């Protein structure tokens, strides 16, 4: 091979063009992956349940009332909460108002329908997560 053909000007242009195409492709793929992650993360943030803690203060099975005290955490719209007793859901059991720490609220359910230890949950409807769960003795 002759030395003058080793560095032909037509062959040298191919390498930079391929390099530019690869860099553009990598940038597009990287932007798509980051965009998908960021958009997916934004959807998850709206579905998180508020952080709060509760205690059962009083059970009045004859009246169908359970009194809960909110002992800490974020202020919650009580209208977003559903009372669940052993899987039975009571929509609208709490009044539609803000529930702040230190306040007590009464949850209403069908009276005298439970006669043993039952699992009581407070469910945050927008997220579908239980934010409180405790076993309560309904027999007394």
N, C-alpha and C positions, 0 to 999 in steps of 0.2 A: 504494500500500500504506500502511496506517495505521501510525504509529509504535508503537502498543500491540501490534500483531501481530508485530513484528520479534523481540521477546524473549519469545516464548511459553514458559512453563515446561515444556510437554510436549516441546518440541524440544531443550532444553538437556540433558536426561538421556541422550540417545542417545550423545553424544560421550564422556562418561566410561565408559559401559558398553563401548563398542567399544574404548577405550583399555585397559581392564582385561583384556578378552578377548585382545587382541593381546599384552599383556605376559605373560599366563599361557602363551599359545601359544609365544612366543619362549623363555620359561624352560623349558618342557617339551622343546622341540627342542634347545636348548643342553645340557640335562642328558642327553638321549639321545646326542648326539654325543660329549660328554665321556666318558660311561659306556662307550660302544663303544670309544673310543680306549684308555681305561685298561684295560678287560678284554682287548682285543686285545694290548696291550703286555705284560700279565702272561703271556699264552700264549707270546709270543716269548722271554721271559726264560728259561723252562724248557728251551728247545730250543737254547741256545747251547753250542757246544763249548768245552771248557776251553782256556786258553792255555798252551801248553807248547812246548819246543824239544827236539829229539833229534839224536843223531848215530849213524851206523852205526859200531860199533867193530870188529866181526869178522864175517866171512861164512864159514860152514862148510857148503858145499853138499853134501858127502858125508854129513854128519849131518842136514842139513835144518834148520840153525839160523842165525839172524841175531842177533847181540848188539847191542842198542841201549843207548846211554847217554842218560839224561834230563838235559839240561844246564840247564834252567830252567823256570820257570812253576809253575802250580798242581800240588798233589798230585792224582793221578788214580787211580781204581780201575782196575787193569789188566784186571779182568774185563769192563770196558765197552769194551775195545779189540779190534779185529780187525786182523789182518795181511792185507794185500792185495799180491800180486805180479802185475803186469801184468793186473789184473782178477780173478785167482783169489783168492777169499777163504778165509782159514784162521781159522774161528771157534775161540775158545779157545786161540789160539796163545800167549797170555800167562797166567801164573798169576793167580788171582783174589785179588789183594792190592793194597794201596796202593803207588803208584810215586811216589817223591819225587825231587826234584832231586839229582843226584850218584849215583844208583843205576843199575845196569845190569840189564837183563832180556833173556832169550833168547826170541825168537819162533820157533816151530816151523812148518815147512812141509814139503811133500813133497820129499824130497831128489832131487837130480840131474835135476830136471824143467826146468831153465832153463840155457841155454848162451850167452847173450849179455847185453847191457845190458838190464835190465828196470826198470820203474818200481815202486818199493816204497813203499807207503803204510801209515800207521797210521790207522785209522778209528775215530772215537768213535761207537759204535753208538747211544746214546740220541739224539744229534743228527743222525747220518748224515753228519757232516762229516769230511773228512780233516784230521788235525792235524799230519801229517808226510808229506812226499813227497820222494823222492830217486831218482835213477837210479843203480842199482848194477850193477857188472860181474860177472856170474856165470860168465864164461868162464875166469877164472883159478883 
